[in-house]
Amino acid sequence: MVDSYPRLIELIAKFTVQSLQMWQFAPNSVHYLLSLWQRMVASVPYVKASEPHLLETYAPGVTAAYIGSRLDSVACVIRDGLEDPLDDAGTVQQQLEQLSVVGRCEYGKTCQLLVAHFDRAAAAYSVETQPHQILVLQGQLTWLVYIIGAAIGGRASVNTCDENDAMDGELVCRVLQLMDLTDSRLAQGGCEKLELAMMSFFEQFRKIYVGEQVQKNSKVYRRLSDVLGLADESQLLSYWGSSEQIIAKTLGLLSDLSGGYSCVRKLVKLDEVQFMLTHHTAEHFPFLGIAGVGAAEMRCRSMLYTALGRLLMVDLGEDEDRFLAFMMPLTAAFESIIGLLSGPESTMFNSEDAKKTLIGLARDLRGLAFAFNTKTTYMMLFDWIYPVYMKVLLRGIEVWFSEPALTTPVLKLTAELAQNRNQRLHFDVSSPNGILLFRELSSIICAYGSRILTIDVAKKQMYAMKLKGISLCFSILKAALCGNYANFGVFRLYGDEALDNALNMFVKLLLSIPQSDLLDYPKLSQTYYVLLERLASSRILTIDVAKKQMYAMKLKGISLCFSILKAALCGNYANFGVFRLYGDEALDNALNMFVKLLLSIPQSDLLDYPKLSQTYYVLLERLAQDHMPFLASLQPDATLYIL
């Protein structure tokens, strides 16, 4: 052990405590101090030295100093108008993660301290009437709820015991009792920061004590049963309230819970959840409306409907009547804007309500489409949305093509509908739905692409206004081509131009993108290259390319294919006589494809592009040396081309 270690650890602890107490002078040092103690406490299980490490002596003091300094800071912030540390959510979460490990050292002392502070503040808050003092107590309770959540979350990083779980139960009981008190005061305005702290606490509790692997005989639930009458988490979930001010946090928790097999089945039994499944309207959830609702709040709608979709699926089966009843609010919203479609375009364009309604519907349906990952539920959704409501979405793209606030949600919904997740788009052999779906996808791609190409956008707005939508079009086409739910040979057989239109629009959109932008935006380049790979594997010979783009779009790829074949034939690592001996067609397939690619190249192009001609002639020389029987067997047109 280090010489004078006891003195060293004592001085470090003293310095840490003093620094934490002077929170307003050195806020940036807190991270490094807590990080040091976190690492020391986390290393305790691996210490082999015979001398005591003394962390159990000093770590509780560090924890107490941090808690005390945060509580003391509240009054100073309110009195002097200082910057509130709670406003920096990232820093708070970082410090709490570190404290969660430090606080688990001598956890009994940590819990006793938290209980004492919490009981004092909660008791005062329940009777306080002075506005200034109420603000102070709300701030202190906010810190305590955050810290309690972190303390519970720290269970994942250490070995625990029943006594620690029982202490967690004491802390959980107090937070739930406080929530009853805060809910009763929501009519008077409530406290947004305290509600956010509640959500942070519930998120930590969910990770540790709610899930598939949780033991129901945990002493946490025993304590909850004794104090609050809660036997397991299925009853606890009914305590999870929400606040309009923290929609995203609340819906995030609901979405996480609905993703678990056992949790979603317990959730769906709650009266509150059944109410949500039958009353998901603006009357009960204001952020589902359009009046006074901002763009940030509207983004949360997808999360809500993903959770509702999962909850609906639990007992839905093939009950179409129940599905249609669930969809009634969305049906009514669509019907409310259909009337505008028959009027002049200017009428619809000037209707802000129609636009916001369509944005909301696109976000709602995207959430449902993501949740419906079985064939039965997806087909219910498809039968509901096709063809009438798909035409509404298409019309919205045509009218508001230059407004990403609408086009992005609609294109994301379209991309989700095109995803064959879990083989949910495995249509029956007699069903034309795969073709019908691709037609709609093609129509939306072409409608957006043909219009977005007509507008000029400043460089700094290029991605948001144009490239993001183009990237989503690439995603839609990629999902459709990879989904294996449409027979693309049928389109040309029956003169259906949907496939050709989509592919031609892809080329036009691609050629409108500067090469530098294709590399600067990862999401765009990722969707492009995956789509290009799919096209190259099955459709390169069917794409008609303008002369000036011939090399970039087609000949460069063919040249690389020639290079690959040349390297293989010249490498001397394969005995090509073996292939025909054993009936392996790999060599013949490669040589025949070489001929097809060669014949697709005009003679003039073969001379105009040096890289192409170089690889071709070197490959031809190799074939003449070692594969003359193959050249001799070529059809006359191929022989004449070579000669």
C-alpha positions as CSV (number, residue, x, y, z in Angstrom):
1,M,0.0,0.0,0.0
2,V,1.1,3.6,-0.6
3,D,3.1,5.1,2.2
4,S,1.0,7.3,4.5
5,Y,-2.2,6.1,2.7
6,P,-4.5,6.8,5.7
7,R,-3.3,10.4,5.8
8,L,-3.6,10.7,2.0
9,I,-7.2,9.4,1.9
10,E,-8.2,11.7,4.8
11,L,-6.8,14.8,3.0
12,I,-8.5,13.8,-0.2
13,A,-11.8,13.4,1.6
14,K,-11.4,16.7,3.4
15,F,-10.6,18.5,0.2
16,T,-13.6,16.9,-1.6
17,V,-16.0,17.8,1.1
18,Q,-14.9,21.4,1.2
19,S,-15.0,21.7,-2.6
20,L,-18.5,20.3,-2.7
21,Q,-19.7,22.7,0.0
22,M,-18.4,25.7,-2.0
23,W,-20.5,24.7,-5.0
24,Q,-20.8,28.2,-6.4
25,F,-17.1,28.8,-6.8
26,A,-15.8,25.6,-8.4
27,P,-18.7,23.9,-10.2
28,N,-16.5,22.4,-12.9
29,S,-14.4,20.5,-10.4
30,V,-17.3,18.4,-9.1
31,H,-17.1,16.0,-12.0
32,Y,-13.5,15.2,-11.4
33,L,-13.9,14.8,-7.7
34,L,-16.9,12.5,-8.0
35,S,-15.1,10.6,-10.7
36,L,-12.2,9.9,-8.4
37,W,-14.4,8.6,-5.6
38,Q,-16.5,6.6,-8.1
39,R,-13.4,4.8,-9.4
40,M,-12.1,4.1,-5.9
41,V,-15.4,2.7,-4.6
42,A,-15.9,0.6,-7.7
43,S,-12.5,-1.0,-7.2
44,V,-13.2,-2.1,-3.7
45,P,-14.3,-5.7,-4.6
46,Y,-10.9,-6.2,-6.3
47,V,-8.7,-4.9,-3.5
48,K,-6.4,-7.7,-2.1
49,A,-4.3,-5.7,0.3
50,S,-4.5,-6.6,4.0
51,E,-4.5,-3.0,5.2
52,P,-7.9,-1.3,5.4
53,H,-8.8,0.9,2.4
54,L,-10.9,3.3,4.7
55,L,-13.4,4.1,1.9
56,E,-16.2,3.0,4.2
57,T,-15.1,5.7,6.6
58,Y,-14.8,8.6,4.1
59,A,-17.2,7.8,1.2
60,P,-20.4,8.5,3.3
61,G,-19.0,11.9,4.1
62,V,-18.5,12.7,0.5
63,T,-22.1,11.5,-0.3
64,A,-23.4,13.6,2.6
65,A,-21.5,16.7,1.4
66,Y,-22.8,16.4,-2.1
67,I,-26.4,16.0,-0.9
68,G,-26.1,18.8,1.6
69,S,-24.5,21.2,-0.9
70,R,-27.2,20.6,-3.5
71,L,-30.0,21.3,-0.9
72,D,-28.2,24.4,0.4
73,S,-27.8,25.7,-3.2
74,V,-31.5,26.0,-3.8
75,A,-32.1,28.9,-1.4
76,C,-29.1,30.8,-2.8
77,V,-30.2,30.3,-6.4
78,I,-33.7,31.6,-5.6
79,R,-32.6,34.5,-3.4
80,D,-29.7,35.8,-5.5
81,G,-31.0,34.9,-8.9
82,L,-28.0,32.6,-9.7
83,E,-27.8,30.1,-12.5
84,D,-29.7,27.0,-11.3
85,P,-27.5,23.8,-11.6
86,L,-30.7,21.9,-12.3
87,D,-31.0,23.7,-15.7
88,D,-28.0,21.8,-16.9
89,A,-29.6,18.4,-17.3
90,G,-26.5,16.7,-18.8
91,T,-24.2,17.7,-16.0
92,V,-26.8,16.7,-13.4
93,Q,-27.2,13.2,-14.9
94,Q,-23.4,12.8,-15.2
95,Q,-22.9,13.7,-11.5
96,L,-25.8,11.4,-10.4
97,E,-24.3,8.5,-12.3
98,Q,-21.1,9.0,-10.4
99,L,-22.8,9.5,-7.1
100,S,-24.9,6.3,-7.6
101,V,-21.7,4.3,-7.1
102,V,-20.2,6.4,-4.3
103,G,-23.5,6.3,-2.4
104,R,-23.6,2.5,-2.5
105,C,-20.6,2.4,-0.2
106,E,-22.1,2.1,3.3
107,Y,-25.5,2.2,1.7
108,G,-27.4,2.2,5.0
109,K,-25.9,5.5,5.9
110,T,-26.8,7.0,2.5
111,C,-30.4,5.8,2.9
112,Q,-30.7,7.1,6.4
113,L,-29.5,10.5,5.3
114,L,-31.9,10.7,2.3
115,V,-34.8,9.6,4.4
116,A,-34.1,12.3,7.0
117,H,-33.7,15.1,4.5
118,F,-36.8,13.8,2.5
119,D,-39.1,13.5,5.5
120,R,-38.2,17.0,6.7
121,A,-38.7,18.6,3.3
122,A,-41.9,16.7,2.4
123,A,-43.4,17.5,5.8
124,A,-42.7,21.2,5.4
125,Y,-43.9,21.2,1.8
126,S,-47.3,19.6,2.7
127,V,-48.2,22.6,5.0
128,E,-46.2,25.5,3.6
129,T,-48.2,28.4,2.2
130,Q,-45.5,31.1,1.5
131,P,-44.7,31.2,-2.2
132,H,-41.0,31.8,-1.7
133,Q,-40.6,29.0,0.7
134,I,-42.6,26.6,-1.5
135,L,-40.1,27.3,-4.3
136,V,-37.2,26.4,-2.0
137,L,-38.9,23.2,-0.8
138,Q,-39.7,22.2,-4.4
139,G,-36.1,22.7,-5.4
140,Q,-34.9,20.6,-2.5
141,L,-37.4,17.9,-3.2
142,T,-36.3,17.9,-6.8
143,W,-32.7,17.3,-5.9
144,L,-33.7,14.5,-3.4
145,V,-35.9,12.7,-6.0
146,Y,-33.1,12.9,-8.5
147,I,-30.6,11.5,-5.9
148,I,-33.0,8.8,-4.8
149,G,-33.4,7.7,-8.4
150,A,-29.6,7.6,-8.8
151,A,-29.2,5.6,-5.5
152,I,-31.7,3.0,-6.8
153,G,-30.0,2.9,-10.2
154,G,-26.6,2.2,-8.4
155,R,-27.9,-1.3,-7.6
156,A,-26.9,-2.4,-11.0
157,S,-23.2,-1.7,-10.4
158,V,-22.7,-3.5,-7.1
159,N,-23.5,-6.7,-5.4
160,T,-26.7,-6.2,-3.3
161,C,-28.5,-7.9,-0.5
162,D,-32.1,-8.0,0.9
163,E,-31.4,-5.3,3.4
164,N,-30.4,-2.9,0.6
165,D,-33.5,-3.8,-1.3
166,A,-35.6,-3.1,1.7
167,M,-34.0,0.3,2.0
168,D,-34.8,0.9,-1.6
169,G,-38.4,0.1,-0.8
170,E,-38.3,2.8,1.9
171,L,-37.1,5.4,-0.6
172,V,-39.6,4.4,-3.3
173,C,-42.5,4.6,-0.8
174,R,-41.6,8.2,0.0
175,V,-41.3,9.3,-3.7
176,L,-44.7,7.7,-4.5
177,Q,-46.3,9.4,-1.5
178,L,-44.8,12.7,-2.6
179,M,-46.2,12.2,-6.1
180,D,-49.7,12.0,-4.6
181,L,-49.0,15.4,-3.0
182,T,-47.6,17.0,-6.1
183,D,-50.5,15.7,-8.2
184,S,-53.0,17.4,-5.9
185,R,-51.2,20.7,-6.5
186,L,-51.0,20.5,-10.3
187,A,-54.1,22.6,-10.5
188,Q,-52.1,25.4,-8.9
189,G,-49.3,25.2,-11.5
190,G,-47.1,22.4,-10.2
191,C,-43.3,22.3,-10.6
192,E,-41.9,21.2,-13.9
193,K,-38.4,20.4,-12.5
194,L,-39.9,18.2,-9.8
195,E,-42.0,16.4,-12.4
196,L,-38.8,15.8,-14.5
197,A,-37.1,14.5,-11.4
198,M,-40.0,12.1,-11.0
199,M,-39.6,10.8,-14.5
200,S,-35.9,10.3,-13.9
201,F,-36.7,8.4,-10.7
202,F,-39.2,6.2,-12.5
203,E,-36.8,5.5,-15.3
204,Q,-34.2,4.2,-12.8
205,F,-36.8,2.2,-10.9
206,R,-38.0,0.6,-14.2
207,K,-34.5,-0.4,-15.1
208,I,-33.9,-2.1,-11.7
209,Y,-37.2,-3.4,-10.4
210,V,-39.6,-3.6,-13.4
211,G,-39.0,-6.1,-16.1
212,E,-38.8,-9.7,-17.3
213,Q,-36.1,-10.8,-14.9
214,V,-37.2,-9.1,-11.7
215,Q,-37.8,-11.4,-8.7
216,K,-41.3,-10.7,-7.3
217,N,-40.2,-11.7,-3.8
218,S,-37.8,-8.7,-3.7
219,K,-38.0,-6.8,-0.4
220,V,-38.8,-3.7,-2.4
221,Y,-42.2,-5.1,-3.2
222,R,-42.7,-6.4,0.3
223,R,-42.1,-2.9,1.7
224,L,-44.4,-1.4,-1.0
225,S,-47.1,-4.0,0.0
226,D,-46.8,-3.1,3.7
227,V,-46.9,0.7,3.2
228,L,-48.9,1.3,0.1
229,G,-50.7,-2.0,-0.6
230,L,-48.8,-2.7,-3.8
231,A,-47.9,-6.3,-4.3
232,D,-46.1,-6.1,-7.6
233,E,-45.3,-3.7,-10.4
234,S,-48.7,-4.2,-12.2
235,Q,-50.3,-2.2,-9.5
236,L,-47.4,0.2,-9.2
237,L,-47.8,1.3,-12.8
238,S,-51.1,2.9,-12.0
239,Y,-49.1,5.4,-10.0
240,W,-47.2,6.6,-13.0
241,G,-48.8,9.9,-13.7
242,S,-48.0,12.3,-16.5
243,S,-47.7,16.0,-16.9
244,E,-48.3,18.0,-20.1
245,Q,-45.0,19.8,-19.5
246,I,-43.0,16.6,-19.7
247,I,-44.7,14.7,-22.5
248,A,-41.6,13.3,-24.0
249,K,-40.3,11.8,-20.7
250,T,-43.7,10.4,-19.9
251,L,-44.2,8.8,-23.3
252,G,-40.6,7.5,-23.3
253,L,-41.4,5.6,-20.1
254,L,-44.7,4.3,-21.5
255,S,-43.0,3.2,-24.7
256,D,-40.2,1.4,-22.8
257,L,-42.7,-0.4,-20.6
258,S,-44.9,-1.4,-23.6
259,G,-41.8,-3.0,-25.2
260,G,-41.6,-5.8,-22.6
261,Y,-43.5,-9.1,-23.0
262,S,-44.8,-9.3,-19.5
263,C,-44.9,-5.6,-18.7
264,V,-47.2,-4.9,-21.7
265,R,-49.6,-7.6,-20.5
266,K,-49.8,-6.1,-17.1
267,L,-50.1,-2.6,-18.4
268,V,-53.1,-3.4,-20.6
269,K,-55.0,-4.6,-17.5
270,L,-54.9,-1.1,-15.9
271,D,-58.1,1.0,-16.2
272,E,-56.0,4.0,-17.1
273,V,-54.5,2.2,-20.1
274,Q,-57.9,1.0,-21.3
275,F,-59.1,4.6,-21.0
276,M,-56.2,5.6,-23.2
277,L,-57.0,3.0,-25.9
278,T,-60.5,4.4,-26.2
279,H,-60.0,8.1,-25.6
280,H,-56.8,9.1,-27.5
281,T,-58.2,12.4,-28.6
282,A,-57.2,16.1,-28.1
283,E,-59.9,16.4,-25.4
284,H,-58.0,14.1,-23.1
285,F,-54.5,14.6,-24.5
286,P,-54.0,18.2,-25.5
287,F,-50.8,17.6,-27.5
288,L,-52.9,15.5,-29.9
289,G,-54.7,18.6,-31.0
290,I,-53.5,21.4,-33.4
291,A,-54.4,24.6,-31.5
292,G,-51.4,25.9,-29.6
293,V,-49.3,22.8,-30.1
294,G,-45.7,23.2,-31.1
295,A,-43.6,21.1,-33.5
296,A,-41.6,19.6,-30.6
297,E,-44.8,18.3,-28.9
298,M,-46.1,16.9,-32.1
299,R,-43.0,14.8,-32.5
300,C,-44.0,12.9,-29.4
301,R,-47.2,11.6,-31.0
302,S,-45.3,8.7,-32.7
303,M,-44.1,7.5,-29.3
304,L,-47.6,7.5,-27.9
305,Y,-49.1,5.6,-30.8
306,T,-46.2,3.1,-30.8
307,A,-47.1,2.3,-27.2
308,L,-50.8,2.3,-27.9
309,G,-50.3,0.0,-30.9
310,R,-48.4,-2.5,-28.7
311,L,-51.0,-2.3,-26.0
312,L,-53.8,-2.8,-28.6
313,M,-52.1,-5.9,-30.1
314,V,-52.2,-7.8,-26.8
315,D,-55.9,-8.7,-27.0
316,L,-56.7,-7.7,-30.6
317,G,-56.3,-10.9,-32.5
318,E,-58.4,-10.6,-35.7
319,D,-61.1,-8.4,-34.2
320,E,-61.5,-5.8,-37.0
321,D,-64.4,-4.1,-35.2
322,R,-62.2,-3.3,-32.2
323,F,-59.4,-2.1,-34.5
324,L,-61.8,0.2,-36.4
325,A,-63.1,1.5,-33.1
326,F,-59.6,2.3,-32.0
327,M,-59.0,4.1,-35.3
328,M,-62.1,6.3,-35.1
329,P,-60.3,9.5,-34.0
330,L,-57.8,9.1,-36.9
331,T,-60.6,8.3,-39.3
332,A,-62.4,11.5,-38.2
333,A,-59.3,13.6,-38.7
334,F,-58.7,12.3,-42.2
335,E,-62.4,12.8,-43.1
336,S,-62.1,16.4,-41.9
337,I,-59.5,17.3,-44.5
338,I,-60.7,15.2,-47.4
339,G,-63.2,17.9,-48.4
340,L,-60.4,20.3,-49.1
341,L,-58.8,17.9,-51.6
342,S,-61.6,18.5,-54.1
343,G,-61.2,22.3,-54.0
344,P,-58.5,24.4,-55.6
345,E,-55.0,24.0,-54.4
346,S,-54.7,27.5,-53.0
347,T,-57.6,26.7,-50.6
348,M,-55.8,23.7,-49.1
349,F,-52.5,25.5,-49.1
350,N,-53.8,28.3,-47.1
351,S,-55.4,26.0,-44.5
352,E,-52.9,25.8,-41.6
353,D,-55.3,23.5,-39.7
354,A,-55.3,21.0,-42.6
355,K,-51.6,21.0,-42.7
356,K,-51.1,20.5,-39.0
357,T,-53.8,17.8,-39.0
358,L,-52.0,15.9,-41.7
359,I,-48.6,16.3,-39.9
360,G,-50.2,14.8,-36.8
361,L,-51.8,12.0,-38.6
362,A,-48.5,11.1,-40.3
363,R,-46.8,10.9,-37.0
364,D,-49.6,8.9,-35.4
365,L,-49.7,6.4,-38.2
366,R,-45.9,6.0,-38.2
367,G,-46.1,5.0,-34.6
368,L,-48.8,2.4,-35.3
369,A,-47.0,1.1,-38.4
370,F,-43.9,0.6,-36.3
371,A,-45.8,-1.2,-33.6
372,F,-47.8,-3.5,-35.9
373,N,-45.1,-6.0,-36.7
374,T,-47.4,-8.9,-37.4
375,K,-49.1,-9.8,-40.7
376,T,-52.6,-9.6,-39.2
377,T,-52.2,-6.2,-37.6
378,Y,-50.3,-4.7,-40.6
379,M,-53.0,-5.9,-43.0
380,M,-55.7,-4.3,-40.8
381,L,-53.8,-1.0,-41.0
382,F,-53.2,-1.4,-44.8
383,D,-56.8,-2.1,-45.5
384,W,-57.8,1.0,-43.5
385,I,-55.3,3.4,-45.1
386,Y,-55.5,2.1,-48.7
387,P,-56.6,3.6,-51.1
388,V,-58.4,6.7,-49.8
389,Y,-56.1,7.9,-47.1
390,M,-52.9,7.1,-49.1
391,K,-54.3,9.6,-51.7
392,V,-54.6,12.2,-48.9
393,L,-51.0,11.7,-48.0
394,L,-50.0,12.0,-51.6
395,R,-52.0,15.1,-52.0
396,G,-50.3,16.6,-49.0
397,I,-46.9,16.0,-50.5
398,E,-48.0,17.6,-53.8
399,V,-49.3,20.7,-52.1
400,W,-46.7,21.2,-49.3
401,F,-43.6,19.7,-51.0
402,S,-41.4,22.6,-50.0
403,E,-42.3,22.4,-46.3
404,P,-40.2,19.8,-44.4
405,A,-42.4,20.0,-41.4
406,L,-45.0,18.1,-43.4
407,T,-42.9,16.1,-46.0
408,T,-40.6,14.6,-43.4
409,P,-43.3,12.9,-41.3
410,V,-45.2,11.8,-44.4
411,L,-42.1,10.3,-46.0
412,K,-41.1,8.6,-42.8
413,L,-44.5,7.1,-42.5
414,T,-44.2,5.9,-46.1
415,A,-40.8,4.4,-45.4
416,E,-42.2,2.6,-42.4
417,L,-45.1,1.2,-44.4
418,A,-42.5,-0.2,-46.9
419,Q,-40.5,-2.1,-44.2
420,N,-41.1,-5.8,-44.3
421,R,-40.3,-6.2,-40.7
422,N,-40.8,-9.8,-39.3
423,Q,-42.2,-10.8,-42.7
424,R,-45.4,-8.8,-42.0
425,L,-45.7,-8.1,-45.7
426,H,-45.9,-11.7,-46.7
427,F,-49.0,-11.5,-48.8
428,D,-51.1,-14.4,-50.0
429,V,-50.3,-15.8,-53.4
430,S,-53.6,-14.5,-54.8
431,S,-53.2,-11.0,-53.2
432,P,-52.2,-8.0,-55.3
433,N,-51.4,-6.0,-52.2
434,G,-47.6,-6.1,-52.8
435,I,-48.1,-4.5,-56.2
436,L,-50.6,-2.0,-54.9
437,L,-48.4,-0.9,-52.1
438,F,-45.4,-0.4,-54.4
439,R,-47.6,1.7,-56.7
440,E,-48.3,4.0,-53.8
441,L,-44.7,4.2,-52.8
442,S,-43.7,5.0,-56.3
443,S,-46.3,7.7,-56.6
444,I,-45.1,9.4,-53.4
445,I,-41.5,9.2,-54.5
446,C,-42.2,10.7,-57.9
447,A,-44.6,13.3,-56.5
448,Y,-42.0,14.6,-54.0
449,G,-39.0,14.2,-56.3
450,S,-40.4,15.9,-59.3
451,R,-41.4,18.9,-57.2
452,I,-38.4,19.2,-54.9
453,L,-36.1,19.4,-58.0
454,T,-37.8,22.6,-59.1
455,I,-36.7,24.7,-56.0
456,D,-33.4,26.3,-55.3
457,V,-32.1,26.1,-51.7
458,A,-29.3,27.9,-49.9
459,K,-26.3,25.8,-49.0
460,K,-26.8,26.1,-45.3
461,Q,-30.4,24.9,-45.6
462,M,-29.7,22.2,-48.2
463,Y,-30.0,19.2,-45.9
464,A,-33.1,20.3,-44.0
465,M,-35.0,21.6,-47.0
466,K,-34.0,19.1,-49.7
467,L,-31.4,16.4,-49.0
468,K,-33.3,14.9,-46.0
469,G,-36.4,14.3,-48.1
470,I,-34.3,12.8,-50.9
471,S,-32.6,10.5,-48.4
472,L,-36.0,9.4,-47.2
473,C,-37.1,8.7,-50.8
474,F,-34.0,6.5,-51.2
475,S,-35.0,4.7,-47.9
476,I,-38.5,4.1,-49.3
477,L,-37.2,2.6,-52.5
478,K,-34.5,0.6,-50.8
479,A,-37.1,-0.9,-48.4
480,A,-39.4,-1.7,-51.3
481,L,-36.7,-3.4,-53.4
482,C,-35.4,-5.4,-50.5
483,G,-38.8,-6.4,-49.1
484,N,-39.5,-9.3,-51.4
485,Y,-43.2,-8.6,-51.5
486,A,-43.6,-7.4,-55.1
487,N,-42.8,-9.3,-58.3
488,F,-41.0,-6.6,-60.3
489,G,-41.1,-8.6,-63.5
490,V,-44.9,-8.1,-63.5
491,F,-44.6,-4.3,-64.0
492,R,-43.1,-4.4,-67.5
493,L,-45.0,-7.5,-68.5
494,Y,-48.3,-5.6,-68.1
495,G,-47.0,-2.1,-69.0
496,D,-47.1,-0.7,-65.5
497,E,-44.7,2.2,-65.2
498,A,-44.5,2.4,-61.4
499,L,-41.2,0.6,-61.2
500,D,-39.6,2.6,-64.1
501,N,-40.9,5.8,-62.7
502,A,-39.4,5.2,-59.3
503,L,-36.0,4.1,-60.8
504,N,-35.9,7.1,-63.1
505,M,-36.7,9.5,-60.3
506,F,-34.0,7.9,-58.2
507,V,-31.5,8.7,-61.0
508,K,-32.8,12.3,-61.3
509,L,-32.6,12.9,-57.6
510,L,-29.1,11.4,-57.4
511,L,-27.8,13.6,-60.2
512,S,-29.1,16.7,-58.4
513,I,-26.9,16.0,-55.4
514,P,-23.3,17.3,-55.5
515,Q,-20.7,14.6,-54.9
516,S,-19.5,16.6,-51.8
517,D,-22.9,16.5,-50.2
518,L,-23.2,12.8,-50.8
519,L,-20.1,12.4,-48.6
520,D,-20.8,15.1,-46.1
521,Y,-24.1,13.7,-44.8
522,P,-23.8,10.2,-43.4
523,K,-27.6,9.4,-43.4
524,L,-27.8,10.3,-47.1
525,S,-24.8,8.4,-48.2
526,Q,-25.8,5.3,-46.2
527,T,-29.2,5.1,-47.8
528,Y,-27.8,5.8,-51.2
529,Y,-25.1,3.1,-51.1
530,V,-27.4,0.5,-49.8
531,L,-29.9,1.3,-52.5
532,L,-27.2,1.3,-55.1
533,E,-26.0,-2.1,-54.0
534,R,-29.5,-3.5,-54.3
535,L,-29.9,-2.0,-57.8
536,A,-26.5,-3.2,-58.9
537,S,-27.2,-6.8,-57.8
538,S,-30.4,-7.1,-59.9
539,R,-31.1,-4.1,-62.1
540,I,-27.9,-2.5,-63.5
541,L,-28.5,-3.6,-67.0
542,T,-32.1,-2.3,-67.0
543,I,-31.3,1.3,-66.1
544,D,-31.2,3.7,-69.0
545,V,-28.6,6.4,-68.3
546,A,-28.0,9.7,-70.2
547,K,-24.8,9.8,-72.2
548,K,-23.1,12.4,-70.0
549,Q,-23.6,10.3,-66.9
550,M,-22.8,7.0,-68.6
551,Y,-19.3,6.5,-67.0
552,A,-20.3,7.5,-63.4
553,M,-23.5,5.6,-63.4
554,K,-22.7,2.5,-65.4
555,L,-19.3,2.1,-67.1
556,K,-17.3,2.6,-63.9
557,G,-19.0,-0.3,-62.3
558,I,-18.5,-2.5,-65.4
559,S,-14.8,-1.5,-65.4
560,L,-14.5,-2.6,-61.8
561,C,-16.2,-5.9,-62.7
562,F,-13.6,-6.4,-65.5
563,S,-10.8,-5.7,-63.0
564,I,-12.2,-8.3,-60.5
565,L,-12.3,-11.0,-63.2
566,K,-8.9,-10.1,-64.5
567,A,-7.4,-10.3,-61.0
568,A,-9.0,-13.7,-60.5
569,L,-7.8,-15.1,-63.8
570,C,-4.3,-13.8,-63.3
571,G,-3.9,-14.8,-59.7
572,N,-2.9,-18.4,-60.2
573,Y,-4.7,-19.5,-57.0
574,A,-7.6,-21.4,-58.6
575,N,-7.5,-24.5,-60.9
576,F,-10.1,-23.5,-63.5
577,G,-10.1,-27.0,-65.0
578,V,-11.8,-28.2,-61.8
579,F,-15.0,-26.2,-62.4
580,R,-16.2,-28.1,-65.4
581,L,-14.9,-31.4,-64.1
582,Y,-17.3,-31.1,-61.1
583,G,-20.1,-29.2,-62.9
584,D,-19.4,-26.0,-61.0
585,E,-20.9,-23.1,-63.1
586,A,-19.1,-20.3,-61.3
587,L,-16.5,-19.8,-64.0
588,D,-18.9,-20.0,-66.9
589,N,-21.3,-17.6,-65.1
590,A,-18.5,-15.0,-64.7
591,L,-17.4,-15.3,-68.3
592,N,-20.9,-15.1,-69.7
593,M,-21.6,-12.0,-67.6
594,F,-18.4,-10.5,-69.0
595,V,-19.7,-11.0,-72.5
596,K,-23.1,-9.5,-71.6
597,L,-21.5,-6.4,-69.9
598,L,-19.2,-6.0,-72.9
599,L,-21.9,-6.1,-75.4
600,S,-23.8,-3.4,-73.5
601,I,-20.9,-0.9,-74.1
602,P,-20.9,1.1,-77.3
603,Q,-17.6,0.7,-79.2
604,S,-17.0,4.4,-79.0
605,D,-17.2,4.4,-75.2
606,L,-14.7,1.5,-75.0
607,L,-12.2,3.9,-76.6
608,D,-13.3,7.1,-74.9
609,Y,-12.6,5.9,-71.3
610,P,-9.0,4.9,-70.8
611,K,-9.6,3.0,-67.5
612,L,-12.3,1.0,-69.0
613,S,-10.3,0.1,-72.1
614,Q,-7.2,-0.7,-70.1
615,T,-9.0,-3.3,-67.9
616,Y,-10.9,-4.7,-70.9
617,Y,-7.8,-5.3,-73.1
618,V,-5.7,-6.8,-70.3
619,L,-8.6,-9.2,-69.5
620,L,-9.1,-10.1,-73.2
621,E,-5.4,-10.9,-73.4
622,R,-5.7,-13.2,-70.5
623,L,-8.7,-14.9,-72.0
624,A,-6.9,-15.4,-75.3
625,Q,-4.0,-17.1,-73.5
626,D,-5.8,-19.5,-71.1
627,H,-9.4,-19.6,-72.2
628,M,-9.4,-19.8,-76.0
629,P,-12.1,-22.5,-76.0
630,F,-14.5,-20.0,-74.4
631,L,-13.7,-17.3,-77.0
632,A,-14.1,-19.8,-79.8
633,S,-17.6,-20.7,-78.5
634,L,-18.9,-17.1,-78.6
635,Q,-21.8,-16.1,-80.7
636,P,-21.0,-14.3,-84.0
637,D,-22.1,-10.9,-82.7
638,A,-19.8,-11.2,-79.7
639,T,-16.9,-12.4,-81.9
640,L,-17.4,-9.4,-84.3
641,Y,-17.5,-7.0,-81.4
642,I,-14.1,-8.3,-80.1
643,L,-12.5,-8.3,-83.5
